[in-house]
Amino acid sequence: MIQSVNTIPAFDIKQQYTTIEAEVSAAVLEVLASGRYIGGPLVEGFEQQFAAYNTVTECVACNSGTDALYLALRVLEIGAGDEVITTPFTFIATSEVISAVGAKPVFVDIDATTFNLDVEQIAAAITPKTKAIIPVHLFGQPVDMTSLMAIAQSHNLSIIEDCAQSTGARWADQKVGSIGHVGCFSFYPTKNLGGCGDGGAITTNDPAIATKLRILRDHGSRIRYLHEEIGVNSRLDALQAAILQIKLRYLDIWNDRRRDIANYYYQFLSQVPGIVPPQELPGGYWGMESIHYSHFRRRAKWFYRQISRLGA
Ligand SMILES: Cc1ncc(COP(=O)(O)O)c(C=O)c1O
């Protein structure tokens, strides 16, 4: 009979908070006292710091990673009749936004060792309707951006990097989100750079794209109450910006720690027959742990039989 089961949570966001509680509490109280809750100097300050961290010239903060991807497609004028190549192994937001702008998501299979888009299969999926590719740097592991940028250049395609799970990761010593035309980030609380609510950002080196994004995120408006086009309400609030400014200072240390913990697990898990730990790429870190269990179905039946026998 199974007596007790110790459950290890996948993550414990409260534990991280306790390490920076004093700084965060002081910053939150300051925002509350300021009366400036949406946009303003704290958001602008965070945009500058996040741009510098990612070695780009522009950062436009918004309300979520989903909005970041949606706004990126809008700014690149991708819509009805267009095709966008992406991975099927991601959170739904990546393909959802392609459909939301009226375009068609075209899925290319993943590489079994990295779980990322198999770049070698992309060329076969390109048609005259293809306008962009959205690579997802899944679980903190960078996509092969050198090959991807070469494909994009030869077919005149835009690259929108989905960096929602990979803030701080690098490909060939370049930060993800600084290599494609735009980079899209999520600050959802469980992300490696997570706020205490929803949040997102778009990075780019193109000032014209950044200007257009700022208009789109604010109801299509450059000047208050003058609306040039149909936009959305996707502004970052000052509380999130204040918290994210603090967390950004610790991010590299936290990413290193994730790498160490993942390596510790894999050292032992790789000894279990049937478990194939994914390959860690240089510049990557494991944002979420993930393994490939090659005999899953067979083992699941065996496991079920044992459990049934125990009467659990
Ligand atoms: C790969 C990926 N893309 C996009 C998103 C969307 O981000 P958000 O939840 O901030 O809208 C997520 C979030 O889970 C994600 O994991």
PDBQT file of the ligand as one rigid body, heavy atoms in Angstrom, charges set to zero:
ROOT
HETATM    1  C1  LIG A 401       5.968  30.134 -26.165  1.00  0.00    +0.000 C 
HETATM    2  C2  LIG A 401       4.945  31.103 -25.663  1.00  0.00    +0.000 A 
HETATM    3  N1  LIG A 401       4.496  32.078 -26.480  1.00  0.00    +0.000 NA
HETATM    4  C3  LIG A 401       3.608  32.977 -26.066  1.00  0.00    +0.000 A 
HETATM    5  C4  LIG A 401       3.094  32.957 -24.790  1.00  0.00    +0.000 A 
HETATM    6  C5  LIG A 401       2.054  33.953 -24.389  1.00  0.00    +0.000 C 
HETATM    7  O1  LIG A 401       2.455  34.777 -23.318  1.00  0.00    +0.000 OA
HETATM    8  P1  LIG A 401       1.379  35.439 -22.338  1.00  0.00    +0.000 P 
HETATM    9  O2  LIG A 401       0.865  34.372 -21.429  1.00  0.00    +0.000 OA
HETATM   10  O3  LIG A 401       2.142  36.494 -21.597  1.00  0.00    +0.000 OA
HETATM   11  O4  LIG A 401       0.308  36.016 -23.191  1.00  0.00    +0.000 OA
HETATM   12  C6  LIG A 401       3.535  31.981 -23.894  1.00  0.00    +0.000 A 
HETATM   13  C7  LIG A 401       3.036  31.951 -22.516  1.00  0.00    +0.000 C 
HETATM   14  O5  LIG A 401       2.752  30.954 -21.930  1.00  0.00    +0.000 OA
HETATM   15  C8  LIG A 401       4.483  31.026 -24.339  1.00  0.00    +0.000 A 
HETATM   16  O6  LIG A 401       4.936  30.065 -23.521  1.00  0.00    +0.000 OA
ENDROOT
TORSDOF 0
